[in-house]
Amino acid sequence: MSNTRYSFGKTVSLPFDAAVARITEALAEVGFGVLTEIDVAATMKKKLGTDMPPYRILGACNPQFASRAIAAEPQIGALLPCNVVVRQDAAGAVRVEVMDPHAVLTLVDRPEVAALAAEVRGRLEQALAQVA
């Protein structure tokens, strides 16, 4: 497991496409749907003509959590959804990395949002644990 101030994740043994499919399934199992999917590598190729290893950003959302967050802080939509990155590094290793909702949501100074961030992180950790 690797962590930064804003994300947590791990290297997985799955091929890239299988990792995307598995984290999508695991997110669904803990109540998150994927609202958006951005193929960063394809976009860079199309817009800049540059090649890069596979890199996908999944915008994951749990409607109940999103509703509670928006009710507590209407502007919080700028910080949603929770991004999950599946990427292949230059050496070929596949990584799954998740935005840490606690880090992002601590930008909002409301105790109810901090508690919600802890719940969301717990669910995201459960999903990540299901990807080998």
Backbone torsions as a table, in degrees:
resi	resn	phi	psi	omega
1	MET	NA	137.4	176.2
2	SER	-124.8	146.3	-177.5
3	ASN	-133.0	147.9	167.3
4	THR	-124.2	-175.2	177.5
5	ARG	-68.5	-17.4	-174.1
6	TYR	-125.9	0.2	-179.1
7	SER	-153.3	164.6	171.9
8	PHE	-142.1	151.7	-177.8
9	GLY	-176.6	-170.1	-178.2
10	LYS	-160.3	161.4	172.0
11	THR	-84.4	137.3	-178.3
12	VAL	-117.8	161.3	-178.6
13	SER	-90.2	-3.8	-177.6
14	LEU	-79.4	151.2	169.6
15	PRO	-65.2	161.9	-174.1
16	PHE	-52.2	-57.2	-176.3
17	ASP	-61.7	-36.8	177.7
18	ALA	-66.9	-36.1	178.1
19	ALA	-66.4	-40.7	176.7
20	VAL	-60.8	-46.4	-179.5
21	ALA	-63.8	-43.4	-176.3
22	ARG	-68.1	-42.9	-179.9
23	ILE	-68.8	-32.9	176.4
24	THR	-63.0	-44.5	177.4
25	GLU	-63.8	-44.4	-178.0
26	ALA	-64.8	-39.2	176.6
27	LEU	-61.6	-43.0	178.7
28	ALA	-61.5	-37.5	-179.6
29	GLU	-64.5	-24.0	178.5
30	VAL	-108.0	16.7	171.5
31	GLY	96.1	12.1	-179.6
32	PHE	-110.1	135.5	170.9
33	GLY	-103.3	157.6	176.0
34	VAL	-98.3	111.4	-177.3
35	LEU	-84.6	-32.8	-178.1
36	THR	-135.8	152.0	175.2
37	GLU	-141.1	117.9	-178.4
38	ILE	-112.5	119.9	176.1
39	ASP	-89.6	93.2	-175.1
40	VAL	-63.9	-42.7	-179.1
41	ALA	-60.5	-44.1	179.0
42	ALA	-65.5	-39.2	179.4
43	THR	-65.3	-43.1	178.8
44	MET	-63.9	-38.2	178.1
45	LYS	-64.9	-46.1	-177.5
46	LYS	-68.9	-45.7	-173.0
47	LYS	-84.9	-33.8	-174.4
48	LEU	-117.4	-11.0	-177.4
49	GLY	72.3	17.9	-178.5
50	THR	-104.0	147.8	176.5
51	ASP	-99.1	143.7	174.6
52	MET	-150.0	160.5	177.2
53	PRO	-62.1	160.1	178.4
54	PRO	-51.6	136.8	-176.6
55	TYR	-154.1	115.8	-177.6
56	ARG	-126.0	136.9	174.4
57	ILE	-112.0	122.2	177.7
58	LEU	-104.9	127.9	176.7
59	GLY	-93.7	100.6	-175.4
60	ALA	-94.4	139.8	-178.7
61	CYS	-142.6	138.2	170.8
62	ASN	-111.6	112.7	-174.0
63	PRO	-56.6	-38.2	-179.6
64	GLN	-65.2	-44.9	178.5
65	PHE	-65.1	-43.0	-179.9
66	ALA	-61.5	-42.4	-179.9
67	SER	-62.2	-44.2	178.9
68	ARG	-64.0	-40.4	-179.4
69	ALA	-65.9	-44.7	-179.3
70	ILE	-66.7	-36.4	177.1
71	ALA	-63.8	-36.9	-179.2
72	ALA	-77.2	-33.0	-174.7
73	GLU	-151.9	93.3	-174.5
74	PRO	-54.5	-31.9	-178.4
75	GLN	-75.2	-7.2	-174.4
76	ILE	-65.0	-15.5	177.5
77	GLY	-55.1	-25.7	177.5
78	ALA	-65.3	-19.6	-179.3
79	LEU	-102.2	3.4	-178.0
80	LEU	-108.3	158.2	-4.2
81	PRO	-81.6	-175.2	176.0
82	CYS	-79.1	121.1	-179.5
83	ASN	-86.3	136.4	175.6
84	VAL	-123.0	126.2	-178.3
85	VAL	-107.7	132.4	168.8
86	VAL	-117.0	123.1	-176.9
87	ARG	-143.6	155.3	174.9
88	GLN	-110.9	128.7	-179.4
89	ASP	-83.8	176.5	-175.7
90	ALA	-60.7	-26.8	179.8
91	ALA	-84.9	-5.7	178.4
92	GLY	99.1	-4.5	178.7
93	ALA	-72.7	141.6	179.0
94	VAL	-100.6	130.4	-179.0
95	ARG	-121.0	144.1	172.2
96	VAL	-118.4	122.7	-176.1
97	GLU	-130.4	139.5	-173.5
98	VAL	-121.9	135.3	173.7
99	MET	-60.5	132.7	178.1
100	ASP	-81.8	107.9	-177.7
101	PRO	-62.4	-27.9	178.3
102	HIS	-64.4	-44.8	-179.7
103	ALA	-63.0	-44.4	-177.5
104	VAL	-72.1	-45.1	-174.8
105	LEU	-77.3	-11.4	173.1
106	THR	-71.5	-10.1	172.4
107	LEU	-65.7	-21.3	179.8
108	VAL	-98.5	121.5	-175.0
109	ASP	-90.1	66.7	177.6
110	ARG	-136.6	125.3	-178.4
111	PRO	-57.5	-37.3	-178.5
112	GLU	-67.0	-29.4	177.9
113	VAL	-74.8	-37.9	177.4
114	ALA	-62.3	-41.8	178.5
115	ALA	-65.0	-40.6	177.9
116	LEU	-63.1	-41.1	178.7
117	ALA	-59.2	-39.5	178.8
118	ALA	-64.4	-41.4	177.6
119	GLU	-63.3	-44.9	-179.1
120	VAL	-63.4	-45.4	179.9
121	ARG	-59.2	-42.2	179.2
122	GLY	-58.0	-43.2	178.8
123	ARG	-66.6	-41.4	179.1
124	LEU	-65.7	-37.0	175.6
125	GLU	-62.7	-40.3	177.3
126	GLN	-60.6	-43.9	179.8
127	ALA	-64.3	-45.7	-179.7
128	LEU	-61.1	-37.4	-179.6
129	ALA	-63.3	-23.2	-179.0
130	GLN	-83.3	-4.3	-179.2
131	VAL	-103.4	119.2	-175.1
132	ALA	-98.9	NA	NA
